[in-house]
Amino acid sequence: MQCADEAHDIVESLRSRGKELSEAMSVHRECVMEVLFESRIEIESVAGKLRAIQAQPQYHPEVVVPRDTFVDRAGTSIWGTVLKDGGRYRMWYQPWPEDWDGRDVSLVGYAESDDGLSWDKKPLGLVDYGPSPNHLCDLGLHCPSVFVDPQAQSSHRYRAVGCANPGSTGIRLRPDQQRGYYTAHSSDGLHWEYDAETPTWQGADTLKSVWHPVQQRGIITLKRSVRYQGFRRRSLWQAECVDGAYAPAVRALVPDNFDDIRASSGGFASADYYSMSLLPAGAGTVGFVEQFRHALPRTGGWDTGVFGSTAISLTYQEERGACWQHAPGRPDFLTPGALPWAPGGYYLSSAPVEVGDEHWLYFAGDPTAHGWYLDAEWNRLDRRMAELVELGLSEIGMAHFPKYRLFGFESVPEGVLTLDLGPLDSPCELVLNCKTFHDGCIRVEQLDECDQVYATSQPLAGDHSGVVVTWREGAVIQSGERALRLRFHLETAELWAYELRPVP
């Protein structure tokens, strides 16, 4: 009886999730591709020679935001955001000024681009800093992260989160205000007001945010340090913005033994999480984790990992409130040393941005290891500090990959994947993100509850980011009480993501 009850609960959960996603997709036409993470609940069976895979991006070989003004001469850091907004790409980033003295920086640079590669830094006249007009907006937060809230009134269309420390360069806080994570709003993304005079969340340093169009909320990930396995480690906490209100942050992802194993395989001692960027994908969210791998000694009065470098790995949250899951084996997505100008590791923008049929993920690449200008007791070394200013603390680069190709399945050479998507509330089309090789193809079958085939698709071949599956009677799958069960036959092919797209 218990097994039957559990099966019933799973089916009902699938139907409920299918209904919620269908309703969301009928209103919102963006970001509805569901990536095929291996443990997705709708995966009914896997057969044949089929294996789960994780993609690897390509690196743009050159720096895309140079250190060419007084306010960013010591470094350009995409502790910030890139959005496509109003037909242009807009960037909010962390500049490190020519007169940087080693303190945290709360200056926020602003740039625009037509193509995502060439960025204009036009003087704004908003912040008086340096000997000449600059491109600083007046947000005044460390690690600024911006998202557009489509539900907000015009004065709050742009929302930002970031860290405020009364002692940092360019901060807008009064000396008597508290250090912590603050929120702000703006009508244009340039002129900002803090939402409150006290922090929204405890903690300091790095955080990221994104608007999730299907879940209809802003998602924020932030860093807090707590003890794990004998010493303080950075962990990831998650909060949300719903109807303009920010919820308390809850613990979301903590470093574990396998992070330490991955670190030790590269000659490091331990690991934790510096921050996590976010990509909405259908009902779920993909996370890009900054894996900070520690070199000894640990220091800073807390026995904290300060020295080392940062790689990027992937994680996945299937729906709002679900646990975050690492990809099996936890492979690196971005690995230090892949670019000659960034051997020290990567620190990411808030989220990838769509450019044509690709996602572009901006990062700050470091020429040195984290904490390079500090001694073993975390004291600043003036000569190393001067060298770092000359080298540049970091510069902004970019990695790119086909849209939503992060997790998927590959047939070697033939395999079968079956999905149970529950009943449809309205007619839809099946859209696939897939690729075939040689003379391979993908065929899809619709199954009834007894595994009998009642519809077979035309075979698909080629490389497609969003191809509509066609059947003998056309492309439309009719709604009804019957659960939509799909069986994919893959021959030398990759299947990355799918979408059930409502049709009129």
C-alpha positions, -999 to 999 in steps of 0.1 A, spaced: 0 0 0 28 24 8 44 20 -27 10 26 -43 5 57 -22 39 70 -32 32 63 -69 -1 82 -66 16 111 -49 43 113 -77 17 112 -104 -4 139 -87 28 160 -83 36 157 -120 1 167 -129 1 197 -106 36 208 -119 25 204 -155 -6 225 -149 14 253 -132 40 253 -160 13 253 -187 -5 283 -170 28 301 -167 38 295 -203 5 307 -216 13 341 -201 51 343 -203 69 335 -236 105 337 -224 128 312 -206 105 282 -207 129 256 -220 132 228 -194 168 215 -192 172 177 -189 190 174 -156 195 136 -149 172 134 -118 142 153 -131 111 137 -117 93 134 -151 120 111 -164 102 78 -163 129 55 -178 163 55 -195 172 25 -218 199 15 -242 233 33 -245 222 66 -231 242 87 -207 238 120 -189 261 148 -200 272 183 -190 282 208 -216 314 229 -218 314 265 -230 337 282 -254 358 311 -241 360 345 -259 398 348 -261 401 385 -253 391 410 -226 358 427 -234 358 456 -209 393 471 -208 408 491 -179 409 524 -197 395 551 -174 406 565 -140 377 549 -122 386 514 -135 423 515 -141 431 490 -113 405 465 -125 371 458 -141 350 432 -122 317 418 -133 305 415 -98 275 430 -114 249 424 -142 244 423 -179 209 427 -192 194 430 -227 170 460 -222 154 484 -246 172 468 -276 207 473 -261 229 454 -237 234 472 -204 261 464 -179 265 474 -142 300 464 -130 325 469 -102 354 492 -112 386 494 -92 400 530 -94 435 540 -102 439 553 -66 426 520 -51 440 516 -15 430 480 -8 397 487 8 364 473 -5 350 493 -35 314 504 -38 317 523 -70 294 511 -98 304 515 -134 278 516 -162 283 507 -199 262 499 -229 267 478 -260 250 470 -293 267 436 -297 278 425 -262 315 428 -271 322 465 -276 311 486 -246 306 523 -244 315 541 -211 298 574 -216 302 600 -188 270 603 -167 278 632 -144 262 614 -114 292 607 -91 321 631 -84 351 608 -84 385 613 -101 400 640 -122 375 638 -151 339 630 -159 332 593 -154 306 566 -162 296 558 -126 260 555 -117 250 565 -81 240 530 -69 270 529 -44 270 492 -35 298 466 -35 290 436 -58 260 453 -74 234 431 -89 205 444 -110 173 429 -123 141 443 -140 109 437 -121 81 436 -148 54 438 -121 67 469 -103 56 505 -107 78 526 -130 98 541 -101 109 506 -91 113 489 -124 150 483 -118 159 466 -85 193 461 -72 210 442 -43 245 446 -30 268 449 0 272 481 19 302 486 42 306 521 58 344 519 52 344 511 15 354 535 -13 324 552 -29 298 540 -4 266 561 2 261 549 38 265 572 67 292 562 92 266 552 117 247 528 94 252 490 95 272 468 73 252 442 54 232 434 22 210 463 10 184 467 -17 176 497 -39 153 507 -67 154 530 -98 132 541 -127 161 541 -152 189 520 -138 211 550 -133 195 571 -105 191 549 -74 175 551 -40 180 526 -12 149 508 0 157 512 37 184 526 60 191 492 74 203 460 58 178 436 42 200 406 51 229 399 73 263 391 58 287 409 35 306 408 2 291 389 -28 255 383 -40 236 378 -72 200 383 -84 178 375 -114 141 378 -123 125 344 -129 97 349 -155 80 315 -149 82 316 -111 73 353 -112 98 363 -86 132 378 -82 158 353 -68 187 364 -48 217 342 -37 241 356 -11 271 345 8 274 339 45 302 322 64 295 295 90 314 266 104 316 233 84 339 205 93 361 224 117 364 259 102 345 288 88 334 284 51 315 305 27 280 290 20 251 301 -2 218 314 11 187 322 -10 161 349 -8 133 361 -31 115 393 -41 77 388 -46 54 417 -52 82 441 -43 88 425 -9 120 408 0 118 376 21 144 365 47 173 345 34 175 308 40 205 284 37 205 268 2 238 251 -5 268 242 17 303 229 8 308 192 15 335 165 14 333 161 -24 341 198 -28 373 192 -8 381 161 -29 377 181 -61 400 209 -46 426 184 -34 428 168 -68 442 202 -80 466 206 -52 444 227 -29 435 220 8 397 226 9 369 245 -7 338 266 -2 314 287 -23 322 323 -31 289 331 -49 263 316 -74 249 330 -106 215 320 -118 198 311 -151 160 306 -152 152 275 -173 115 266 -175 101 260 -140 137 254 -127 169 273 -123 205 265 -131 232 277 -107 268 286 -116 287 280 -84 320 298 -78 341 270 -63 367 287 -42 396 263 -37 418 271 -7 456 271 -6 472 270 29 475 287 53 439 294 63 439 328 81 420 359 90 413 353 126 386 327 117 409 300 102 392 309 69 404 300 34 417 333 19 443 322 -6 435 301 -38 416 303 -70 380 300 -82 366 275 -107 329 273 -118 306 243 -114 269 238 -122 240 230 -99 203 227 -105 170 235 -87 140 217 -103 113 241 -90 108 268 -64 116 254 -30 133 223 -43 168 213 -31 199 223 -52 216 193 -68 251 191 -81 258 174 -114 273 139 -109 310 141 -105 308 179 -100 329 186 -132 342 221 -137 323 243 -161 350 270 -162 385 260 -152 413 284 -141 442 285 -166 420 281 -197 428 317 -206 464 331 -203 452 364 -189 430 348 -162 450 320 -144 437 331 -109 401 321 -116 367 335 -123 340 356 -106 307 358 -125 280 382 -135 246 377 -120 232 356 -149 240 347 -185 223 369 -212 208 357 -245 227 368 -276 211 352 -307 210 314 -302 236 315 -274 239 324 -238 269 346 -229 282 344 -194 305 373 -184 332 368 -158 360 387 -141 392 369 -148 420 373 -123 457 374 -132 467 363 -97 455 340 -70 429 353 -45 447 371 -16 480 374 -36 488 409 -21 483 397 15 508 379 38 500 348 57 483 368 85 462 388 61 483 419 62 487 440 31 520 438 13 525 473 -2 549 461 -30 525 434 -41 496 458 -39 514 482 -63 521 453 -86 484 442 -85 472 477 -94 496 477 -123 485 442 -134 449 449 -128 429 432 -100 407 416 -127 394 421 -162 360 412 -177 358 384 -202 331 361 -216 323 325 -221 294 313 -244 274 282 -251 242 274 -271 211 284 -253 200 260 -225 227 234 -234 240 227 -199 226 193 -190 213 167 -213 214 131 -226 237 116 -253 232 83 -272 263 62 -278 251 52 -304 214 44 -296 193 50 -265 157 57 -253 144 83 -229 108 83 -217 91 113 -200 58 114 -182 46 150 -184 11 146 -170 -21 157 -188 -23 189 -208 -48 216 -200 -45 231 -235 -32 222 -270 6 226 -274 36 220 -296 67 200 -285 99 221 -290 133 205 -287 168 217 -282 189 189 -298 217 179 -320 224 148 -342 257 136 -356 266 117 -388 235 100 -401 218 101 -367 182 112 -359 157 117 -331 122 102 -332 95 108 -307 65 86 -298 34 94 -278 25 65 -255 -7 55 -238 -8 41 -202 -1 6 -216 30 17 -235 11 15 -268 22 40 -295 -6 62 -308 15 89 -326 50 89 -341 69 121 -351 88 128 -383 125 121 -377 147 151 -367 182 156 -378 206 186 -375 215 211 -348 185 230 -334 181 253 -304 142 252 -307 127 229 -334 90 220 -334 83 183 -336 58 174 -363 34 144 -363 13 128 -391 -16 152 -382 6 183 -378 25 198 -349 -3 202 -324 -6 179 -294 -42 180 -282 -51 183 -245 -71 158 -226 -73 136 -195 -46 112 -207 -11 119 -194 13 130 -221 40 103 -222 68 108 -247 94 82 -257 125 97 -274 146 74 -297 181 89 -300 206 76 -326 240 93 -324 222 123 -309 221 147 -280 189 159 -263 193 190 -241 160 206 -234 123 206 -243 94 230 -242 56 224 -243 46 256 -262 9 265 -260 -8 271 -293 -39 293 -299 
